[in-house]
């Protein structure tokens, strides 16, 4: 048993004058409290209480220990309370995908600063999943399933992969109705392997169409601009094209073949010894993000 815990039990026994009442106040069983007292006496090699049929009373050694133990327990409780009530201050390092960070995390971060004068924020926008420990990140927004089970996850919504094209492109080249139809269309692709291969719900393994694309772009905004300009069919995450779909600048395609949604979550390192600034930002950001329509696509 933890020695501070032994002290706390001993202090309660002396103050209650009864093992049963002490156990009740501590929400433990009487045998557990009895064992704790016996272990403390055995470790110190001295009798701490005199037991009578009606009451427990501290011995001389017990009274001396009680005064010191009570001070130790009180100091610990004061320190713990102070830690829980510590002010929200310090540097907060946050990372998010570039476009999502620009559109949604940056406004949330600035509003958080407005209500916490003692906080500074470094916002690192990057489309790669940085290592939270190696790069000293406090909070990350991640899209998709996570492989690291040691991280603490706060779900805030989901997004989908959508295929889109401009009305002008579809008027000139026709509208694809099945994935196989894409073989006759110009595909606007990314440069990573995953961005150059599209998969479809219900499709047989290896049945994806050959994608002919003369323009490959590693930047989402540039590829989005090319799609609006009628350069071809492209795949984006739903939040990336929500405004364009709402305004009619792009048209959603192949809805029957869309895959399952991807989870969106705020991620931190483990809960142990987490700074108040992190918990405060998690609560603030989770509430704001969960209210975003773009994280509830149909």
Buried (B, 14 or more C-beta within 10 A) or exposed (E): EEEEEBBBBBBBBBEBBBBEBBBBBBEBEBEEBBBBBEBBBEEEEBEBBEEEEEEBEBBEBBEEBBEEBBEBBEEEEEEEEEEEEEEBBBEBBBBBBEBBBBBBBBEBBEEBBEEBEEBEBEBBBEBEBBEBEEEEBBBBBBBEEBEEEEBBBBEBBBBBBBBBBBBEBBEEBEBBEEBBBBEEBBBBBBEEEEBEEBBBEEBEEEEBBEBEBEBBBEEBEEBBEBBBEBBBBBBBBBBBBBEBBEEEBBBBBBEEBBEEBBBBBBBBBEEEEBBBBBEBBBEBBBEBBBEBEBBEBE
